[in-house]
Amino acid sequence: MQRTIEPACVVTKRGEVYHGKQDLDYFAGVFAETAGAKRLCMHMVTIPPLARAKPHLHADHETAIYVLSGESGMWYGEGLREHVWVRAGDFLYIPANMPHLPYNPSDAEPCVGLLARTDPSEQESVTLLSLADPGIAER
């Protein structure tokens, strides 16, 4: 008789830091490798002062971010022509396949966010893009 293994609740501790393809550092949280997640990941991302990601998108995966501290600007859309500011306490939604480039304009304070994505392997859907970096937007 074959026995079916039921999914279980899993507690993970703040995991090791890894450097993503986007050129940002992440604290690994819940994803396929730590919890057996099938359809999501949840991590903490830190954008150090004056740091910026490489232009990228997440193929077929949505992202939601809650900004815990600091501030970030983000270029997004076709040719990275659109811009948004997010600050501590803000939520940000990024649709699947949306080109974007987040950055931290502060020369002193990191920006820290809690992110959730519909990609349980997290880095598999990252597609780097050959787009010019528009720099820092005017406030």
Secondary structure, 3 states (H helix, E strand, C coil): CCCCCCCCCCCCCCCCEEECCCCCEEEEEECHHHHCCCCCEEEEEEECCCCECCCEEECCCCEEEEEEECEEEEEECHHHCEEEEEECCCEEEECCCCCEEEECCCCCCCEEEEEEECCCCCCCCEEECCCCCCCCCCC
